[in-house]
Amino acid sequence: MTLLSDLATPIVMGILLGGLYAVIALGLSLVFGVVKEINIAHGDLVILGSYFGYVAMTVLGIDPILSLLIGMPLLFGIGFAIQKYLLNRAFKISMNATLIVAFGISIILQNTYQLIWTPYARGLPTSYAIESLSAGPIHIPLVYLLDFFAAIVVMVFLHQFLKRTYLGRAIRAAAQDRKTAHLMGINTDRVYAFTFAIAMAMAAIAGVFLGLTFSFTPVSGMSFLIIALGVVVLGGMGSIVGTFVGGVAFGLAQTLGGYFFGVAAQMLVAYIMVLVVLAVIPRGIFGR
């Protein structure tokens, strides 16, 4: 009984933390599912959302979550421009070219962050970010609950958008068969640009909630890119539900690994789980 009581908090925290990981990974999964490119700059673009929230809070005095009203359209526009003017052109050369361009974007962003904000760690320490909730033996930070709620909202919105809107159906068509979609009159280059733009709008959300939950530095993007890759491998590339399930599984592996083997081993346990799933189910839990 004592073991179950002790496990209650890490289990709940793992599930809720998985919501944050799902939000971080959704944009990466969407771009891969539609464009078939792995955006290795994704983590650094998520950190751009974190720094935007930091500027909004410290310079403009705007709550980081409310700053998303500005940050999401801003990153949407940046994402559209990156895909239209850089990645689409590289995509026509080869997949290796898109990786090189994305890597270049990653390096530029990291160095820009260091020049503007220095290498020191930052965070978004709002009043609610340091609050905690208790229910019997369970004690969790309030921000973890907000992370999970944000994941549900983003996942449901994205699912409905792809299912019910013309652009959403065009994105799904391009994801299934690019050539056939093009023959049916769909401008696939523009669809890819909108897909990347939507992914970057989600990166803005992920960046703010990441900053509310953890501190971040100019080079934090690589760490969260690796986590996002682990999540999409678990759930299946291109699957919205799979990304959410993968995020929860990754969060649970991390918190339970930390409980049983110590904090230093928590990420090791999570990545071992990813490798096991990859070996048994190469396409992921919900992969096609």
Buried (B, 14 or more C-beta within 10 A) or exposed (E): EEEEEEBBBBBBBBBBBBBBBBBBBBBBBBBBBBBBBBBBBBBBBBBBBBBBBBBBBEEEEBBBBEBBEBBBEBBBEBBBBBBBEBBBBBBEEEEEBBBBBBEBBBEEBBEBBBEEBEEEEBBBEBEEBEEEEEEEEBEBBBBBBBBBEBBEEBBEEBEEEBEEEEBBEBBBBBBEEBEEBBEEEBEBBBBBBBBBBBBBBBBBBBBBBBBBBBBBBBBBBBBBBBBBBBBBBBBBBBBBBBBBBBBBBBBBBBBBBBBEEEEEBBBBBBBEBBEEBBEEBEBBBBBE
